């Protein structure tokens, strides 16, 4: 079995305003749970081919993830490959909505999961994590 979890939220900002935060790796610590350090290899918003190192904890396991931006549609979508805490694709989607931007986040595993935790428990924890991430993103953007 694989991890495949999704979360979404409506943020009362334009897609461009959301992308300014969500697509900027230097701002990950504002909204990505359990991220302690982020090291982009260049400054600015994501571009296809960008490499980033993200350090954090997941299920009490410390990781230092190597991220690679594999797809990008400006102010609309970013897909990122990550090698830790398990191999996965992370996808951010932004779409205009009546009162702002519909933000979707999806994580899918692409290899064997190196945890002894049952996949249902692991998936539930990942889903709770990304739901919390989007709540923090919304709170940050709507109070700005």
N, C-alpha and C positions, 0 to 999 in steps of 0.2 A: 504494500500500500504506500501511497505517497501523501505528502502534505499538499493541500490545495485549499487555501483560505482566502476569504475576501472580506472587505469592509468598505463602507461608503458613508459619506457625510455631505451635507449641503453647507457651503461656506458663503457667507454674504459678502463676497468679493469677486472681482472679475477673474477669469482664468489667468490672465497675465499677472495679476497681483498674487494669486495663489502660487503660480510658477516661480515668482521671484523668491519665495521662501522654500517651497517644496523641491524645486529643481536646483537649489544651491547647496552643495554638500557642506559648505562651511556653516550652514544653519541647521544641520541635522540634529545637533544636540538640543536645540529648542523643542523638537517635537518627536524624535525617534527614541523610544523608551530604551533604557539600559545601555545607551551609547555614551561612552566616557570620553572618547577622542575620535576625531575625524581628520584625516590627512589627504586632502585632494592634491593631485599632482600639478594642478594649475588652478588659478582663481576664476571666479565667474560661474555662470549657470552651466549645467551639464551640456556636453557636446558628445556626439557619438565617438566612441573610442576612448573617452576619458577613463582614467584609473584613479581609484580612491581607496584608501585604507580606512576601515572603520573598526574601532576597538570597543568592546563591550562585554556584556554577560547575557546569557540566555539559559534558563533553567539551571542557574548556579554554575554554568560552565563559561569560563573566560574564553574569549575568542579575539582574534585579530584577522578580520575579513579583508580579502582583496576583492574589490568591486570593479566591474567593467561595464560601462554604458554600451549596450548592444544595439539599441534602437532609440530614436528620438524624433518626435514631431513637436516643434517649438510651441510652448504654452499649451500642449494637448496631451502628450504621452512621453514617458520615459520607461525603458526596460533596462534593468540592471541585472547582471549575473553576479552572484556572490558565492564564495567558496566556503564561508563559515557563517554561523555555527553548523550549517549543513549546506550542501550545494543546492542553490535555488535560483530562480528568476523572481525578481521583484518588479512589479509593474505599477506605475502611477498613471492614472487617466484623469484628465480634466475636461469637463464639458459645460458649456454655458447652460444655465438654468434660469427660470423666471426671476428668482431672487438672488442669484449669485452664480456659484459654480458647484456642480456635482463632482465630488472627488471620490475616486475609487482606487483602492490599493489591493493588490493581489500578490500572494506569495505561493509559488509552486516549487516543490522539491524536484530535483532532476537527477538524483543519484541516491544511493543507499544512505539512510539516516544513521549517524553515529551515536545514537542515544539508546539506552536500554528502556526508555519510557515507551509505553504502548502508543501506537500511532494516533489513536483517538485522543489521548491525553495531550500528546505533543501538538496535534492540530488545534485542539481547544485552547491551549496556552498561546500558540502563535496567533490565533484569531483574536483572543482577548488583548494581546499585545498590540496588534495593528489597529484594533478599534480604539484603544487608548491613545495610540499615536495620532490618529485622525482627530480625536477629541482635543488633544493638546494643540495640534495645528490650527483647528478651528478657533480655539480660545485665543491663541496668539494673534491670528489674523483679524479676528473680529474686534479685538480690543485696541488694535493699532490705529 
